[in-house]
Amino acid sequence: MCFLFYLIGIVFLFIFVGNKEFSQLLNTLSSSILDAFFYFITYLGDGVFAALFIVFLFLLRLSHGFVSLISILIPGLITQVLKRCFFPSIPRPSVVFNKFIESNNWHLVDGVDLHSYFSFPSGHTTTVFSICCVSILLVKNKFYQLFVLLLAVFTGFSRIYLSQHFLIDVFIGSIVGCLGTFLVYVLFNSFFEKRDWTRFSVFEMGFQKLIKK
């Protein structure tokens, strides 16, 4: 339900603000505090964080690890295929707003390496919403679910703030991440849950092998 409200909110931004106009608006709201916040939170959508998240679930329970691996990997692959095979020439903000950047009328965050193309959709946003979806499916606590969703939303918006993506990139990236992960999770979760050996964690599997020796 909260994800639906998020989607409705994005649609309102498209209607009343605009795709490129939202980037310009967000750029005018820049500050040193927001620079630091968005610079670090954007790493929640990085492949390294996704790998650590999957490893953590493997340590908790093998079935969680396997289903999360597939649920995060497939939407990520879909995004990369869309980005590199179907929409490779779509420019990023650094190209669209190049005249503002060159005239020093565009706020840039120190340490961010701006890319030029492969803008649509946002890979970081797909990844973080995939992680968010898996977390929500595994943990039923409402406060935790809301917190994780907010982290995903802020991570998506960090891509716009850092001038790496547009609102439409983040919007579609979040849909691919959340919807794709949900569908893959539903399809494969029961398969892994029914396997006796996947009910253990990595540590428990190792302990069982020691006992058998």
N, C-alpha and C positions, 0 to 999 in steps of 0.2 A: 504493500500500500504506500509506504514512504517513497519507494522508487517511482511509483506512478505520479506522486506529487512532484517529485524531482523532474520527471519528464514534462509534466504540464508547465512547470516553472520555466523550463528551457524554451518551450514553445512560445510562451508569453514573451520571453526575451527576444526571440526571433521576430515576433509580430510588432512589438512596441519599441525595440531598440535596433535590431538588425545584426546580422552575422559579423561583418567587418566593423560596424559601428560599436559593437560590444567590446571588441579588442581596443578600440580607441578610447572608449569610456573607462575601461579597466586600467589602461595605461596612465590616464590622468589621476588615478587614485593611488598611485605608487608611493611608497615610503620605505625607509630603511627596515622597519619592522616587518612589513609585508614582503620585502625582498628576501629577508632571511627565512621567514616562514615558508613561503612558496618554493624557495630554492631547495630547502631540505625535504619538504613533504612530497615534492615531485618524485623523489627516489622510491616512494612506496609503489610506484608504477614501473619501476625498473626490473629488468629480468633477474638481476641478482637477488633482489628482495623476494621475488616470486619463487626462486629456487630455494631460498632459505625457508620460506613459508612451507613449501612442499616437503622439504627435509624434516622440518619440525613435526608435520603431520605423520610422516613415516615413523618417526620416533614414538609418537603417541599410539598409532595403530596402523598396521599395514594397509587395511582397506581404505582408511582415510587418505593415506599417502597416494595410493594408486588412483583413486577416483579424483582426487584433487589434481594430480599430474595430468590426467586426460582432460579434465574439465577446464583447466587453465591453458593447456597447450593448444587444443583445437581452436578455441576462439582467437587465440593469439596468431595462429597460422592463417585463419580466415582474414584477419586484419592485414597481415603482411601481404597476402595474395591480392587483396583489394588495393592496398597501398602501392605495391610495386608492379603489379600486372595490369590493373584496370585504370588506376588513377595516378600514374607516376609523374605526370606533368603539372599536377595541381600545386601551385606555389604556397609557400609558408608566409607568415607575416613579415619576415625579414625581406622578402622580395616585394610583396604588396605595399609595404610601408617604407620601402627603401629611401625614398626622397625625404621622408621625415627623419629617418635614422642618419642619413648623410648630413642633414642640416642641424643635427643635434636637437631635434624637436620630438624625439621619441625616447622614452625611458628604457634603458637596458639594465639588466641585472648582471653585476660583475660575476665572472666565472662561468657564465652560460655560453656554450658554443652554439650559435644559431645555425640552423639548417635551412636549406633553400627550397627543397621540393619534397615529395612523398608526404604531403601534409594530411591527406584524407585516407582513412580515419586515423585517430590518435592511438598509437600502440600502447603508450603508457596508460591511457585511460582504459583501454580494453583490459589490460593486465590487472590494474587495481580494482576494477569492477568485477573481474573474475574472482579475484581473491576475496573481495567483499561478499560475493554471492556464495562462495564455498563456506565462508565463515558463518554467514547467516543460516545456511542449511544445516550446519553442524552444531551451532550453538543457538538454543531457542530463547535465551534471555532477551527480552525486548529492548532493554537499555543498551545492552551490548550490540545488538543489531543496529540500533539507531546510531550509536557511536561509530561503528564500522562504516556505515553508509555515509556519514558526514565526512569521515576521513577520505573515502573514495571520491566524494563530490569535490572536496577541497583539492585533492590531487589532480582531478580533471581540470579544475579551474586554474591550477598552477601552470598548466600547459599553455593557457591563454595569457596569463600574467607574465610568463617568461618569454612571450612572443615566439612560441614554438608551434602553436596551433590556433585554429579559429574555433568558434563556438560549435559550428557544424561538425568539425572533426571530433570534438569531445562528445557531442551528443550521440553521434553514430557509434563512436568507440565504446561508449558506456552501454549502448543497447546490445552491440555484439558481445561485449564482455559479460553482461548480466544474463541476457536471454540465452546466449550460446552456452554459457556455463550451466545454467539451470537445466537446459534440455539434455546436455551431455551427462550431467550428474544424475538426472532421473533415469536415463537409459542404462548407465553402467553401475550405479550404486548397489542395486540389488545383486548384481553379478558378483561383485567383490565381497559383499556382506555375507553371501551364502557359502563362501569358501572358508573352511575351518582355519586354515593357516593364516588367513588375512585378519583374523580377529585379535592377533597378538601385536605387540609393538616390536620394534627392532631389538630392544633389550631383552624382551621376553623370549624371542626366538633364539637369541644367543644363549640365554640361560638354559633353555630347553636342550640345546645341543650339548652344553656342558654336562647336564644331568645324564644324558644318554651315553656320554663317554665314560 
